[in-house]
Amino acid sequence: MSYTLHYSPDSANLVIRMALLEMKLPFEAVLVDRRMGEQRSGSFLALNPQGLLPVLIDPLQDQPLFETAAILLHLSERNNALAPTDDAQRGRFLKWLFYLSNTLHADLRGLFYSESYLSDPAALPALRAGLHARVARHFALLNDEIAGHGGPWLLGHELTVCDLYLGVCARWVQIYPRGDTLAPGVLAGLPQLNALLHALQGRQALQQACAQEGIGGAFLTAPQYPEQAAV
């Protein structure tokens, strides 16, 4: 059995690609060229009517999967991987997975696509400033959570899909949106989070995932834009 991942470089599909490679699962990657508007094509909207990435096809499921946290949870449960082995940690695992999706990632989307959230362009600076403050608090809270359980990962000593998701969100906030002068330094003074990013960056599967999407260098600690920018 092989999965199919629909992707655009450096979109949320990067998290899914990392998980697939970490779990050593076979998959085919299908490029959705956002520069050409392929995410709005009829064929793609049939997979995800929102026109958003990622989309994962699991041949054992009756419909395509979308929503990053849902795909990560599905993969971890289906393959018994990248989730806590101690059942007492399941609630904490779910809590932080959906915090990353519904709170951190949602605010990052608001930051990256602020114009689409407003009818009055004059309100843009205030919205962006407020979102920057919220995002900074989210990362500080996550840093404290890592510290509280002794690290090196968010839940403690076990790597989970939460760590992959957190790593990619940390990557994005350092470089997107382009030209945003408020973004640099948002992760400064968060030693546990930065140690987690360094640990993730050393993992071969994550290096491979980034290379496949045209992302090189220190992709989490000193990130650069991919060869084909997507976010």
Backbone bond lengths (Angstrom), bond angles and torsions (degrees), N, CA, C in turn:
res aa  C-N    CA-C-N  psi(-1)  N-CA   C-N-CA  omega(-1)  CA-C   N-CA-C  phi
1 M - - - 1.460 - - 1.524 109.52 -
2 S 1.335 117.08 138.61 1.453 122.12 178.95 1.525 109.02 -132.43
3 Y 1.337 115.59 139.06 1.461 121.14 175.37 1.529 109.40 -84.14
4 T 1.341 115.87 164.67 1.457 122.30 171.91 1.515 108.27 -125.91
5 L 1.332 116.22 122.14 1.462 122.23 -179.64 1.521 109.18 -108.69
6 H 1.317 116.75 119.02 1.462 122.39 173.70 1.529 107.00 -89.51
7 Y 1.340 116.18 128.53 1.455 119.20 -169.38 1.520 112.22 -144.30
8 S 1.328 113.99 160.79 1.452 124.08 166.04 1.519 105.59 -135.76
9 P 1.323 119.85 137.95 1.468 120.54 -171.93 1.520 113.89 -52.94
10 D 1.337 114.89 128.63 1.460 123.92 174.52 1.518 113.68 69.41
11 S 1.320 117.69 17.65 1.455 120.58 167.61 1.523 108.51 -86.80
12 A 1.329 117.79 -176.44 1.461 121.28 -175.67 1.525 112.35 -61.95
13 N 1.323 116.30 -17.00 1.463 119.23 176.11 1.537 111.78 -60.00
14 L 1.352 117.29 -21.14 1.457 119.60 178.58 1.530 111.00 -59.59
15 V 1.339 116.72 -37.99 1.463 120.58 178.12 1.525 110.19 -62.99
16 I 1.334 116.41 -42.68 1.463 120.80 -178.65 1.525 110.07 -67.22
17 R 1.319 116.86 -41.32 1.469 120.25 178.44 1.530 109.78 -60.62
18 M 1.321 116.85 -43.31 1.461 120.25 177.63 1.531 110.95 -58.44
19 A 1.323 116.28 -44.61 1.466 120.05 -179.29 1.521 111.16 -64.16
20 L 1.310 117.13 -43.58 1.464 120.64 179.54 1.525 111.15 -60.84
21 L 1.323 116.49 -42.38 1.460 119.87 -179.23 1.524 111.51 -72.95
22 E 1.317 117.65 -38.44 1.458 120.17 176.15 1.532 111.02 -61.53
23 M 1.327 116.40 -37.29 1.460 121.09 -179.58 1.528 112.54 -84.18
24 K 1.337 115.92 -4.34 1.464 122.32 -179.87 1.528 111.11 58.73
25 L 1.314 115.33 46.56 1.460 121.94 -179.40 1.533 109.64 -100.73
26 P 1.313 117.89 138.55 1.466 120.01 178.22 1.532 111.24 -73.45
27 F 1.324 115.73 139.13 1.461 118.66 177.62 1.524 109.43 -156.80
28 E 1.309 114.16 155.86 1.463 122.19 172.31 1.519 107.56 -107.90
29 A 1.321 116.99 135.57 1.461 122.22 178.58 1.527 109.67 -102.43
30 V 1.330 116.19 127.94 1.462 122.40 -179.12 1.526 108.07 -117.17
31 L 1.327 116.76 116.98 1.456 121.47 -178.20 1.523 111.06 -71.97
32 V 1.322 115.43 132.18 1.464 122.94 170.28 1.525 105.59 -109.17
33 D 1.308 117.43 108.75 1.461 122.04 -174.03 1.524 109.20 -81.58
34 R 1.316 115.52 99.17 1.462 119.97 -177.71 1.517 111.98 -70.57
35 R 1.326 117.53 -24.03 1.468 119.67 177.43 1.519 110.51 -64.43
36 M 1.322 116.38 -28.53 1.467 121.90 178.98 1.522 112.36 -97.02
37 G 1.339 116.83 4.50 1.461 120.28 178.53 1.514 114.54 73.41
38 E 1.332 117.21 22.68 1.471 119.17 -176.49 1.524 112.53 -64.99
39 Q 1.350 117.53 -21.39 1.458 119.58 178.45 1.533 111.91 -69.98
40 R 1.331 116.09 -12.90 1.466 120.37 177.56 1.526 112.21 -103.18
41 S 1.313 117.39 4.94 1.462 120.62 -179.46 1.525 110.00 -72.43
42 G 1.311 115.50 156.34 1.455 119.61 179.03 1.511 112.88 -59.97
43 S 1.317 116.70 -37.37 1.456 119.48 -178.22 1.524 111.56 -67.73
44 F 1.349 116.70 -37.13 1.460 117.38 178.70 1.523 111.40 -76.44
45 L 1.317 117.99 -38.60 1.461 120.44 178.74 1.524 111.97 -62.90
46 A 1.321 116.46 -23.79 1.461 119.40 174.55 1.527 111.19 -68.70
47 L 1.337 116.65 -24.11 1.462 121.10 177.18 1.527 111.00 -86.23
48 N 1.331 116.29 -43.35 1.462 121.85 178.13 1.522 108.10 -142.31
49 P 1.323 117.70 105.13 1.471 120.56 -175.94 1.524 113.69 -63.67
50 Q 1.352 117.69 -12.05 1.463 120.28 175.62 1.527 111.89 -78.98
51 G 1.343 116.63 -17.21 1.462 119.66 -176.49 1.510 113.08 71.84
52 L 1.332 116.56 29.92 1.462 121.39 -177.21 1.516 111.12 -118.76
53 L 1.333 114.30 157.45 1.457 122.43 174.38 1.527 108.48 -107.57
54 P 1.341 116.09 154.24 1.470 129.06 7.19 1.520 112.30 -89.76
55 V 1.327 113.98 162.60 1.470 122.54 167.96 1.523 106.71 -128.72
56 L 1.312 115.60 131.79 1.458 121.73 177.78 1.522 108.88 -122.11
57 I 1.316 115.61 130.06 1.457 121.14 174.89 1.526 107.82 -99.47
58 D 1.311 115.49 119.44 1.461 122.70 172.68 1.521 105.89 -108.42
59 P 1.325 118.61 115.14 1.470 120.35 -175.37 1.521 113.65 -61.62
60 L 1.330 117.34 -13.42 1.464 119.99 178.55 1.527 112.16 -92.47
61 Q 1.339 117.06 -1.47 1.460 121.23 179.12 1.520 110.59 -105.95
62 D 1.339 115.89 150.88 1.470 119.54 -175.05 1.523 113.40 -82.98
63 Q 1.345 118.14 -8.34 1.459 121.78 177.08 1.528 109.25 -145.01
64 P 1.333 117.38 157.51 1.464 120.12 173.86 1.531 110.57 -61.63
65 L 1.317 116.06 151.79 1.456 121.39 176.44 1.520 109.43 -100.25
66 F 1.331 116.11 137.11 1.455 121.28 168.42 1.525 107.97 -138.30
67 E 1.324 116.80 175.88 1.465 126.54 -169.28 1.529 109.19 79.15
68 T 1.330 114.95 117.30 1.465 121.64 -171.05 1.523 112.57 -56.76
69 A 1.320 117.52 -48.78 1.469 120.10 -177.56 1.517 110.94 -64.89
70 A 1.317 117.55 -38.00 1.460 120.49 179.72 1.527 111.04 -63.64
71 I 1.328 116.29 -42.06 1.466 119.91 179.11 1.528 110.21 -65.97
72 L 1.336 116.96 -44.45 1.459 119.97 179.59 1.526 111.53 -61.03
73 L 1.320 116.72 -43.39 1.461 120.28 179.57 1.525 110.51 -65.04
74 H 1.322 116.45 -42.01 1.469 120.51 178.36 1.525 111.12 -60.26
75 L 1.324 116.78 -46.98 1.457 119.85 -178.64 1.528 111.99 -65.37
76 S 1.326 116.27 -41.91 1.462 118.66 -177.91 1.517 111.28 -67.25
77 E 1.341 117.15 -37.84 1.466 119.86 179.50 1.522 111.37 -74.52
78 R 1.324 116.81 -43.20 1.460 120.34 -177.42 1.527 111.10 -63.77
79 N 1.334 116.64 -35.63 1.464 120.76 -173.36 1.527 113.15 -108.77
80 N 1.337 116.24 4.06 1.464 121.14 177.72 1.524 110.74 51.04
81 A 1.323 115.12 52.75 1.467 120.28 -174.66 1.525 110.25 -147.19
82 L 1.338 115.56 153.36 1.463 123.43 176.48 1.530 112.52 53.96
83 A 1.326 115.13 38.70 1.458 123.39 174.30 1.523 106.87 -141.61
84 P 1.322 118.69 159.72 1.464 119.86 -177.71 1.535 111.85 -61.13
85 T 1.324 115.60 140.38 1.464 119.97 174.62 1.525 111.00 -84.22
86 D 1.323 117.19 -19.75 1.463 122.67 177.61 1.523 108.27 -90.06
87 D 1.334 116.93 116.95 1.464 120.29 -176.19 1.526 112.08 -62.50
88 A 1.337 116.98 -23.18 1.464 119.90 178.48 1.527 112.12 -65.86
89 Q 1.328 117.21 -17.80 1.460 121.22 179.64 1.530 113.50 -94.15
90 R 1.327 117.24 0.27 1.469 119.14 -174.89 1.523 111.45 -61.89
91 G 1.330 117.03 -42.78 1.459 119.27 179.67 1.509 111.99 -61.99
92 R 1.322 116.55 -41.70 1.466 120.94 178.11 1.524 110.93 -65.07
93 F 1.317 116.43 -39.26 1.469 121.70 176.96 1.530 110.73 -59.89
94 L 1.323 116.71 -49.82 1.462 120.27 -179.39 1.520 111.39 -65.44
95 K 1.318 116.09 -40.24 1.467 120.58 -179.49 1.520 111.26 -57.24
96 W 1.332 116.19 -49.15 1.463 118.83 -176.31 1.519 112.41 -77.01
97 L 1.323 117.45 -31.47 1.462 119.23 175.85 1.526 110.26 -60.36
98 F 1.320 116.27 -44.65 1.463 118.39 -178.14 1.522 112.08 -80.58
99 Y 1.319 118.32 -22.38 1.458 120.14 170.22 1.533 109.66 -64.60
100 L 1.320 116.10 -45.20 1.461 119.82 178.22 1.521 111.11 -59.54
101 S 1.320 117.01 -41.18 1.454 121.61 -176.64 1.529 112.41 -76.98
102 N 1.331 115.95 -51.74 1.470 120.79 -169.75 1.514 113.44 -85.77
103 T 1.333 117.69 -20.77 1.461 120.67 -176.68 1.526 111.23 -112.85
104 L 1.332 117.19 -64.31 1.469 118.89 -176.75 1.524 111.74 -66.05
105 H 1.324 117.42 -54.92 1.466 119.75 -177.07 1.530 110.53 -63.04
106 A 1.326 116.92 -38.51 1.465 119.58 179.73 1.528 111.06 -62.64
107 D 1.340 117.57 -41.39 1.463 119.46 178.16 1.527 111.81 -69.98
108 L 1.340 116.42 -33.68 1.468 118.27 175.44 1.523 110.82 -63.69
109 R 1.315 117.09 -40.34 1.472 119.02 177.06 1.522 110.45 -61.00
110 G 1.331 116.72 -41.36 1.459 119.32 176.92 1.516 112.13 -61.95
111 L 1.315 116.72 -35.67 1.464 121.53 178.74 1.518 111.39 -70.93
112 F 1.321 116.76 -41.83 1.461 120.84 -176.26 1.525 112.23 -75.17
113 Y 1.321 116.76 -31.46 1.468 121.19 -175.84 1.522 110.84 -123.55
114 S 1.329 116.28 43.49 1.463 121.30 -173.11 1.521 113.07 -55.62
115 E 1.326 116.23 -36.83 1.466 119.61 -175.65 1.526 112.38 -59.68
116 S 1.330 116.27 -31.61 1.468 119.25 -177.40 1.523 112.59 -77.23
117 Y 1.334 117.51 -7.25 1.456 121.77 -179.71 1.524 112.40 -97.46
118 L 1.336 116.55 -1.13 1.458 120.41 -172.12 1.520 111.87 -127.03
119 S 1.322 115.13 149.70 1.466 120.09 168.61 1.523 111.00 -102.81
120 D 1.334 116.82 -17.06 1.462 121.94 -179.71 1.522 109.26 -114.99
121 P 1.322 119.05 106.75 1.472 120.91 -179.26 1.522 113.49 -58.18
122 A 1.313 117.87 -24.52 1.457 120.22 -179.28 1.528 112.12 -65.87
123 A 1.321 116.84 -21.11 1.457 120.99 -179.42 1.528 112.77 -84.05
124 L 1.346 116.44 -4.44 1.462 120.17 -174.35 1.532 113.46 -59.90
125 P 1.335 120.42 -48.77 1.470 118.98 -178.89 1.529 112.99 -58.07
126 A 1.320 117.50 -41.13 1.467 120.30 -179.61 1.517 110.88 -66.50
127 L 1.327 116.83 -41.49 1.462 119.80 178.14 1.512 110.96 -62.28
128 R 1.321 116.32 -46.56 1.465 120.40 -177.98 1.525 110.89 -63.07
129 A 1.326 117.01 -42.18 1.462 120.63 179.62 1.528 110.59 -62.96
130 G 1.330 116.34 -42.47 1.454 119.86 178.80 1.519 112.39 -64.40
131 L 1.323 116.57 -39.85 1.465 120.15 179.09 1.518 111.56 -68.35
132 H 1.328 117.12 -37.53 1.461 119.42 176.45 1.525 110.70 -60.24
133 A 1.313 116.23 -42.56 1.468 119.59 179.62 1.529 110.71 -64.69
134 R 1.305 116.79 -41.75 1.463 120.23 178.76 1.526 111.02 -63.58
135 V 1.326 116.29 -46.03 1.469 120.34 -178.28 1.527 110.43 -63.03
136 A 1.321 117.52 -40.78 1.462 120.46 177.97 1.522 110.79 -60.63
137 R 1.346 117.38 -39.94 1.464 120.30 177.89 1.525 111.34 -66.26
138 H 1.322 117.06 -37.56 1.471 120.11 178.77 1.527 110.74 -60.61
139 F 1.325 116.71 -47.08 1.462 119.45 -178.47 1.531 110.98 -66.79
140 A 1.321 117.79 -36.98 1.465 120.38 177.03 1.528 110.79 -63.37
141 L 1.320 116.88 -41.23 1.465 120.74 177.77 1.530 110.82 -62.64
142 L 1.315 116.93 -42.91 1.465 120.80 179.56 1.524 110.77 -66.40
143 N 1.323 116.86 -37.57 1.462 120.18 175.76 1.529 110.40 -59.66
144 D 1.323 116.68 -43.62 1.460 121.05 179.49 1.526 111.15 -65.38
145 E 1.313 117.08 -35.77 1.470 120.46 179.10 1.527 110.58 -66.20
146 I 1.313 117.53 -42.33 1.465 120.67 176.67 1.524 109.47 -59.75
147 A 1.319 116.17 -46.36 1.461 120.43 -179.26 1.520 111.53 -63.15
148 G 1.317 116.76 -38.65 1.455 121.19 -176.05 1.514 114.25 -64.98
149 H 1.332 117.31 -24.19 1.461 121.09 -179.81 1.519 112.12 -110.68
150 G 1.320 116.34 9.96 1.460 120.30 172.97 1.508 115.89 81.89
151 G 1.351 117.88 0.45 1.456 121.31 178.00 1.529 111.87 58.52
152 P 1.313 117.69 -167.68 1.469 125.51 2.71 1.523 113.71 -78.01
153 W 1.351 115.52 -7.93 1.461 119.50 -175.26 1.525 110.05 -107.75
154 L 1.317 116.18 173.11 1.455 121.34 -175.28 1.528 111.76 -60.00
155 L 1.329 117.79 -40.27 1.458 120.91 -178.53 1.521 112.96 -93.62
156 G 1.313 118.02 -1.89 1.452 120.77 -178.65 1.509 111.61 128.21
157 H 1.345 116.16 -123.18 1.464 119.30 -172.73 1.519 113.70 -90.82
158 E 1.343 118.79 -6.09 1.466 121.12 -177.33 1.523 111.53 -107.07
159 L 1.320 116.58 128.84 1.467 121.97 172.14 1.524 109.51 -68.49
160 T 1.331 116.83 133.28 1.462 121.62 176.17 1.527 109.59 -133.16
161 V 1.320 115.11 174.04 1.463 119.64 177.01 1.525 111.09 -61.33
162 C 1.336 117.86 -23.98 1.465 120.13 177.54 1.524 111.03 -59.45
163 D 1.317 116.47 -39.26 1.459 120.02 -178.52 1.526 111.57 -66.19
164 L 1.324 116.35 -39.80 1.461 119.49 178.27 1.526 110.40 -63.28
165 Y 1.325 115.65 -43.89 1.461 121.42 -179.50 1.534 109.72 -63.09
166 L 1.331 116.65 -46.48 1.455 120.98 179.53 1.527 110.70 -61.34
167 G 1.322 117.40 -42.37 1.456 120.73 -179.37 1.514 112.62 -60.13
168 V 1.331 116.93 -43.16 1.460 120.23 -178.92 1.530 110.50 -70.01
169 C 1.326 117.65 -38.85 1.468 119.39 176.10 1.526 110.61 -61.39
170 A 1.330 116.85 -39.80 1.465 120.37 178.04 1.523 110.93 -65.97
171 R 1.314 116.86 -36.15 1.470 120.55 175.23 1.523 110.25 -59.32
172 W 1.321 115.37 -50.91 1.466 119.73 -174.48 1.520 112.99 -61.35
173 V 1.340 116.23 -43.25 1.463 118.24 -172.61 1.522 111.32 -65.21
174 Q 1.322 117.64 -20.11 1.458 120.78 -179.90 1.527 113.40 -81.39
175 I 1.331 118.12 -17.81 1.471 118.87 -174.06 1.532 114.87 -130.66
176 Y 1.327 118.24 -13.08 1.468 120.58 -179.31 1.519 109.79 -119.06
177 P 1.340 116.17 152.04 1.458 127.50 -12.37 1.522 111.33 -71.73
178 R 1.274 116.06 154.42 1.463 121.24 -177.12 1.530 110.31 -58.89
179 G 1.337 114.23 138.80 1.460 118.98 177.07 1.511 114.51 79.17
180 D 1.333 118.03 6.39 1.460 120.49 -179.47 1.523 108.80 -84.33
181 T 1.309 117.24 110.29 1.463 120.48 -174.57 1.525 112.84 -77.65
182 L 1.332 118.63 -9.68 1.454 120.53 179.01 1.520 112.63 -81.97
183 A 1.344 116.94 -20.39 1.462 119.75 -170.94 1.531 114.58 -71.55
184 P 1.324 121.41 -42.02 1.464 119.52 -175.77 1.524 111.82 -57.66
185 G 1.340 115.00 137.84 1.448 119.89 176.82 1.504 115.59 89.49
186 V 1.332 118.49 -0.40 1.459 119.80 -176.96 1.518 111.74 -63.57
187 L 1.340 117.81 -25.33 1.461 121.41 -179.62 1.522 112.99 -98.26
188 A 1.319 117.24 1.47 1.457 120.17 179.73 1.524 110.12 -65.34
189 G 1.321 116.17 143.24 1.455 120.17 178.04 1.511 114.62 77.46
190 L 1.331 117.06 17.27 1.469 121.82 178.50 1.534 107.64 -120.42
191 P 1.320 118.38 77.43 1.469 120.49 -170.38 1.518 114.25 -64.80
192 Q 1.319 118.01 -38.65 1.468 119.15 -178.60 1.525 110.69 -67.86
193 L 1.320 116.52 -40.05 1.457 119.74 178.11 1.528 110.37 -65.27
194 N 1.311 117.59 -42.56 1.462 120.18 -179.90 1.525 111.82 -66.78
195 A 1.337 117.03 -34.31 1.468 119.40 175.02 1.522 110.41 -65.16
196 L 1.322 117.01 -38.87 1.465 120.67 176.58 1.517 110.85 -62.00
197 L 1.328 117.13 -42.63 1.465 120.38 -179.95 1.526 111.08 -63.39
198 H 1.313 117.46 -41.37 1.462 120.76 177.64 1.530 110.65 -63.05
199 A 1.338 116.53 -40.76 1.467 120.08 179.68 1.526 111.11 -65.96
200 L 1.315 117.30 -42.11 1.467 120.41 177.16 1.521 110.71 -62.78
201 Q 1.309 115.73 -41.85 1.465 121.32 -175.39 1.529 112.25 -63.31
202 G 1.327 116.66 -23.33 1.453 120.45 178.82 1.507 114.74 -84.78
203 R 1.327 118.00 -3.85 1.453 120.73 -176.76 1.532 110.51 -83.46
204 Q 1.315 115.14 130.54 1.464 120.59 -174.55 1.517 112.61 -61.05
205 A 1.322 117.00 -39.71 1.466 120.05 -177.85 1.523 111.20 -63.69
206 L 1.333 116.61 -37.48 1.457 119.75 -179.88 1.522 111.19 -73.04
207 Q 1.311 116.30 -36.40 1.457 119.80 174.35 1.529 110.48 -61.21
208 Q 1.312 115.69 -42.34 1.463 120.42 179.23 1.529 111.01 -64.64
209 A 1.334 116.43 -42.00 1.465 119.90 179.27 1.517 110.97 -60.10
210 C 1.322 116.89 -45.21 1.461 120.39 -179.13 1.528 110.96 -66.26
211 A 1.332 117.02 -41.83 1.462 119.94 178.51 1.526 110.78 -59.23
212 Q 1.315 117.00 -38.74 1.458 120.67 -179.67 1.527 112.54 -66.53
213 E 1.338 117.11 -21.74 1.460 120.09 178.68 1.528 111.90 -106.26
214 G 1.330 116.39 17.34 1.456 120.32 175.05 1.511 113.89 75.04
215 I 1.331 116.92 26.12 1.457 122.15 -177.96 1.517 108.22 -111.57
216 G 1.299 117.33 122.81 1.457 120.24 -177.80 1.509 112.36 -121.82
217 G 1.320 115.03 -172.62 1.453 121.29 175.42 1.517 113.82 68.53
218 A 1.343 114.85 -155.94 1.470 121.26 178.68 1.526 107.43 -80.67
219 F 1.319 115.93 82.03 1.465 122.02 -163.73 1.519 114.32 -68.77
220 L 1.337 118.62 -14.08 1.460 120.93 177.34 1.527 112.83 -113.89
221 T 1.309 117.87 -33.58 1.463 120.20 -174.76 1.524 113.76 -95.20
222 A 1.311 117.72 -25.44 1.471 122.49 175.17 1.521 107.46 -143.63
223 P 1.329 117.57 63.62 1.471 120.93 -168.51 1.523 113.27 -69.44
224 Q 1.326 113.47 148.68 1.452 122.60 174.20 1.522 108.55 -120.54
225 Y 1.335 115.91 163.28 1.457 119.65 177.46 1.534 110.11 -68.58
226 P 1.320 116.43 148.42 1.474 118.58 175.14 1.517 110.52 -69.42
227 E 1.308 114.55 167.56 1.472 119.16 179.20 1.517 110.58 -60.05
228 Q 1.355 116.57 -35.02 1.458 121.26 174.98 1.510 106.20 -119.50
229 A 1.353 117.67 96.15 1.460 120.95 -176.49 1.516 110.61 -62.12
230 A 1.341 116.40 140.40 1.455 119.73 -173.93 1.517 113.62 -127.27
231 V 1.308 119.58 -28.26 1.461 120.15 -173.34 1.521 110.32 -88.38
